[in-house]
């Protein structure tokens, strides 16, 4: 027997009441948050393989990458060698054709910069280092016109921090070095719609050394690895934008800095490569190790290692959940090579995930609806 219209209305009201109560209680557990985002516990990291794809035209380390519309991956800036030269060049990778093409260069060359994409598919090159000076410059690239334009600068000039686009559409910049090699605990959020920066709750401790940042499906932002004081760390902290608070979560098995990390299919976070040893770059060892973090279990698992050691690399996720390890430094020279990894635990087909898809509401919007 089909339920009556009144019964359906009662069920919908009950669901709304439960959601409102959850908001009143504050942050939910990672298990509950991931479940609501459509991530299930069966989606665990498993064996996969790394394989070479087309190399970049320009060998570089200390670069940044961002994924734009239609899965295009942009490799931005960096350095060709130690101590230089530092480049402004930008190259775009098309996974469909396994090919790279040059696009308009940044107005300002930089290395150890950060990058992120907004909901419109525009790419932001944030901060970085040039001529021994850390920069507050933020420049925005529009793929539709192949042009760069300046936007509001960072509140603090920095390099070697981390950036990620939040589920609320804002771009979050975390940690890094300020001029004088001061390690920062700062966290800032940039709103592309208003061209403004907002200061957020700081990290529990300063972190620099090109830590990594990833936004999970439930909206939490993870700050991973890097340097604290004179130590390379395995630490990870989770930031909740709805409460403006940080919480320590499971640490990696391997301390690393000058790493990168991405969100893979199934809500799994992958931390790639990096450097260990002395605080500067390069360290005493560039890493091949890759670890996968399951937020629902708060655990890290080792997965297939990179075939080439890579410090100061960049990473991106393309079509069908393929993870790319891009460029970096192998201990002796800058790399142009790229490795691709498709996790073995999912068969998602040839899907695309354009910047701006499935936007999540801002926390204040959710709270207003609950009142």
C-alpha positions in Angstrom: 0.0 0.0 0.0 1.4 3.4 -1.0 1.9 5.9 1.9 -0.6 8.7 2.0 0.3 12.3 1.2 0.0 13.1 4.9 2.4 10.2 5.9 5.0 11.4 3.3 4.7 14.9 4.8 5.3 13.5 8.3 8.4 11.6 7.1 9.8 14.7 5.5 9.2 16.8 8.6 11.0 14.1 10.7 14.0 14.2 8.5 14.1 18.0 8.6 13.9 17.9 12.4 16.8 15.4 12.7 18.9 17.7 10.5 18.1 20.7 12.5 18.9 18.9 15.7 22.3 17.9 14.3 23.1 21.5 13.5 22.1 22.5 17.0 24.5 19.9 18.4 27.4 21.3 16.5 29.9 19.3 14.4 29.0 15.7 13.5 31.4 12.8 13.5 33.4 12.1 10.4 31.4 8.9 9.9 28.1 10.7 9.9 29.4 13.6 7.8 30.8 11.3 5.1 27.7 9.2 5.0 25.6 12.3 4.3 28.1 13.3 1.6 27.5 9.9 -0.1 30.7 8.2 1.0 30.3 4.7 2.3 32.7 2.6 4.4 33.1 0.1 1.6 35.1 2.7 -0.4 38.6 1.9 1.0 41.9 2.5 -0.6 43.2 -0.6 -2.4 46.0 -1.5 -4.7 46.5 0.5 -7.8 49.5 1.3 -10.1 51.4 4.3 -11.1 52.2 4.7 -14.8 53.9 7.5 -16.9 51.8 9.9 -19.0 52.9 12.8 -21.2 55.7 14.9 -19.6 55.4 18.7 -19.1 57.3 20.8 -21.7 59.0 22.5 -18.7 60.8 20.6 -15.9 60.0 22.3 -12.6 59.7 21.9 -8.9 58.1 24.2 -6.3 55.2 24.6 -8.8 51.5 24.7 -8.0 48.6 23.0 -9.9 44.9 23.6 -10.1 42.2 21.6 -11.9 39.8 23.7 -14.0 36.8 23.2 -16.1 36.5 19.9 -18.0 39.3 18.3 -16.0 42.0 20.6 -17.4 45.1 20.6 -15.1 47.2 23.7 -15.0 50.9 23.6 -13.9 51.9 27.0 -12.7 55.3 28.6 -11.9 58.1 26.9 -10.0 61.8 26.6 -10.6 63.8 24.8 -13.2 66.9 24.3 -10.9 68.5 25.2 -7.6 68.8 28.1 -7.0 66.9 29.1 -10.2 65.6 30.2 -12.7 62.1 30.9 -11.4 59.5 30.7 -14.1 56.2 32.3 -14.9 55.1 29.7 -17.5 51.8 27.9 -17.2 51.1 24.7 -19.1 47.7 22.9 -19.4 47.3 19.1 -19.4 44.4 17.6 -21.3 43.8 14.1 -20.0 41.6 13.1 -23.0 44.5 13.6 -25.4 47.4 13.0 -22.9 49.0 16.3 -24.1 50.3 19.6 -22.7 49.9 23.0 -24.2 51.3 26.4 -23.2 48.8 29.1 -22.0 49.3 32.7 -21.0 52.1 33.0 -18.4 51.7 34.6 -15.0 52.6 38.3 -14.8 54.8 37.5 -11.8 57.2 34.5 -11.8 57.1 32.6 -8.5 58.0 29.3 -6.9 56.7 27.7 -3.7 53.4 29.3 -4.5 49.9 28.0 -4.0 47.0 27.6 -6.4 43.2 26.9 -6.3 40.2 27.1 -8.6 36.9 29.0 -8.0 33.4 27.8 -9.0 33.7 29.5 -12.3 36.8 27.5 -13.2 39.1 30.5 -12.8 42.6 29.7 -11.4 44.3 31.6 -8.7 48.1 31.8 -8.2 48.7 32.8 -4.6 51.8 34.1 -2.9 55.2 32.4 -3.4 58.8 33.4 -3.6 60.8 35.5 -6.1 64.4 36.8 -5.7 64.5 35.7 -2.1 61.4 37.7 -1.1 58.0 36.2 -0.2 55.1 37.7 -2.0 51.5 38.6 -1.2 50.5 38.7 -4.9 47.4 36.9 -6.0 46.8 36.7 -9.7 43.7 35.1 -11.4 43.7 33.2 -14.7 40.6 33.0 -16.8 40.8 30.0 -19.2 37.9 31.5 -21.3 40.0 34.5 -22.3 43.5 33.1 -21.6 44.3 36.2 -19.5 45.6 37.0 -16.0 44.5 39.8 -13.8 45.4 40.9 -10.2 43.0 40.4 -7.3 43.2 41.4 -3.6 46.6 40.4 -2.2 47.2 38.1 0.8 47.0 39.7 4.2 50.5 38.4 4.8 53.2 37.9 2.2 54.1 34.2 2.3 55.4 31.1 0.5 55.3 27.4 1.2 51.8 27.3 2.6 48.8 25.3 1.3 45.6 26.3 -0.5 42.3 24.5 -1.1 38.9 25.5 -2.4 36.2 24.9 0.3 32.8 23.6 -0.2 31.5 27.1 0.4 33.4 28.4 -2.7 36.0 30.3 -0.7 39.7 29.6 -1.2 41.5 28.7 2.1 45.2 29.5 2.5 46.9 27.8 5.5 50.4 28.2 7.1 53.6 28.9 5.3 56.7 31.0 5.8 56.5 34.8 6.1 59.5 36.9 5.3 62.4 36.2 7.6 61.4 32.5 7.5 58.9 33.0 10.2 56.6 30.0 10.4 52.9 30.9 10.3 49.9 29.4 12.0 47.6 31.8 10.0 44.6 30.6 8.1 42.8 33.0 5.7 39.8 32.6 3.4 39.3 34.4 0.1 35.9 35.1 -1.3 36.0 35.3 -5.1 32.6 37.0 -5.2 33.6 39.9 -3.1 37.4 39.9 -3.7 38.0 40.0 0.1 40.1 38.0 2.6 38.9 36.9 6.1 41.2 35.8 8.9 40.2 32.5 10.5 41.1 30.6 13.6 44.9 29.8 13.4 46.4 26.3 13.2 47.1 24.7 16.6 50.8 25.2 15.9 52.8 27.0 13.2 53.4 25.0 10.1 55.3 25.7 6.9 57.5 23.7 4.5 54.9 23.4 1.8 52.3 21.5 3.9 49.3 20.3 2.0 45.6 21.1 2.3 42.5 19.1 1.1 38.8 19.8 1.4 36.8 16.7 2.3 33.2 16.0 1.0 31.8 17.0 4.4 33.4 20.4 4.1 36.2 19.9 6.6 39.6 21.1 5.5 42.7 19.0 6.4 46.2 20.5 6.9 48.7 17.8 6.3 52.5 17.5 7.1 55.0 20.3 6.7 57.5 21.7 9.1 57.0 22.8 12.7 60.1 24.4 14.2 63.0 22.3 13.1 61.0 19.1 12.7 59.3 17.7 9.7 55.9 16.5 10.9 53.4 13.8 10.1 50.7 15.8 11.8 47.2 16.4 10.4 44.6 18.8 11.7 41.0 19.2 10.5 39.3 22.6 10.2 35.5 23.0 10.5 34.4 26.1 8.7 31.0 26.0 10.5 32.6 26.4 13.9 35.9 28.0 12.9 37.8 25.4 14.9 40.7 23.0 14.4 40.9 19.4 15.7 43.9 17.1 15.5 43.2 13.8 13.7 45.3 10.8 12.7 48.9 11.4 11.7 50.6 10.0 8.7 53.1 7.1 9.1 55.8 9.1 7.4 56.7 12.7 8.4 57.0 14.8 5.2 57.3 18.3 3.9 57.2 19.7 0.4 54.5 17.1 -0.3 51.1 17.5 -1.9 47.8 15.8 -1.3 44.5 15.4 -3.1 40.9 14.2 -2.5 40.3 10.9 -4.4 37.1 9.1 -5.1 35.2 7.8 -2.2 36.4 10.7 0.1 39.9 9.2 0.5 42.7 11.7 0.9 46.1 10.8 -0.7 49.4 12.3 0.5 52.2 12.0 -2.1 55.9 12.2 -2.0 57.7 15.1 -0.2 61.0 15.5 1.5 62.5 14.5 4.9 65.7 15.6 6.6 66.9 19.1 7.2 64.3 21.9 7.3 65.5 23.6 4.1 64.9 22.3 0.5 66.1 19.9 -0.7 66.2 17.6 2.3 68.3 14.5 2.8 65.8 12.3 1.0 63.0 12.8 -1.5 60.2 10.3 -1.0 58.3 7.9 -3.2 55.9 6.9 -0.5 52.1 7.5 -0.8 49.6 7.2 2.0 45.8 7.2 1.9 43.6 8.6 4.7 40.1 7.4 5.4 38.3 10.1 7.4 35.6 7.7 8.5 38.1 5.5 10.2 40.7 8.2 11.0 43.4 5.9 9.6 46.2 6.0 7.1 47.1 3.2 4.8 50.2 2.8 2.6 49.4 2.5 -1.1 51.5 1.9 -4.2 54.6 4.2 -4.1 55.6 6.6 -6.8 58.1 5.2 -9.3 60.3 8.4 -9.0 61.2 10.2 -5.7 59.5 13.6 -5.8 59.9 16.5 -3.4 58.2 19.9 -4.0 55.9 18.2 -6.5 52.3 19.0 -7.2 49.3 16.7 -7.4 45.9 16.9 -9.0 42.8 14.7 -9.6 41.5 14.3 -13.1 38.8 12.4 -14.9 37.6 9.0 -13.4 39.5 9.8 -10.2 42.9 9.5 -11.7 45.6 11.0 -9.4 48.5 12.8 -11.1 52.0 13.4 -9.5 53.4 16.3 -11.4 57.0 17.4 -11.6 59.1 18.0 -8.5 62.7 17.4 -7.5 64.3 14.0 -7.4 67.3 14.9 -5.3 69.5 16.1 -8.2 67.3 17.9 -10.8 63.9 19.2 -11.6 61.4 16.8 -13.2 59.1 17.2 -16.2 57.7 13.7 -15.8 54.2 12.9 -14.7 52.8 9.7 -13.1 49.2 8.7 -13.0 47.5 6.5 -10.4 44.0 5.1 -10.6 42.9 3.7 -7.2 41.8 0.1 -7.4 38.8 0.4 -5.1 36.5 2.3 -7.4 35.2 1.9 -11.0 33.7 5.3 -11.6 33.8 5.3 -15.4 35.0 8.3 -17.4 33.4 11.0 -15.2 34.3 14.6 -15.1 34.3 16.8 -12.0 34.2 20.4 -13.1 35.1 23.2 -10.7 32.0 24.5 -9.2 29.9 21.3 -9.4 27.6 20.5 -6.5 28.3 23.6 -4.4 27.6 23.2 -0.7 25.8 26.0 1.2 27.7 28.4 3.4 27.3 27.6 7.1 25.4 30.8 7.8 22.9 29.9 5.1 22.3 26.5 6.7 21.8 28.1 10.1 19.4 30.6 8.7 17.2 27.9 7.2 17.2 26.0 10.5 15.8 29.0 12.4 
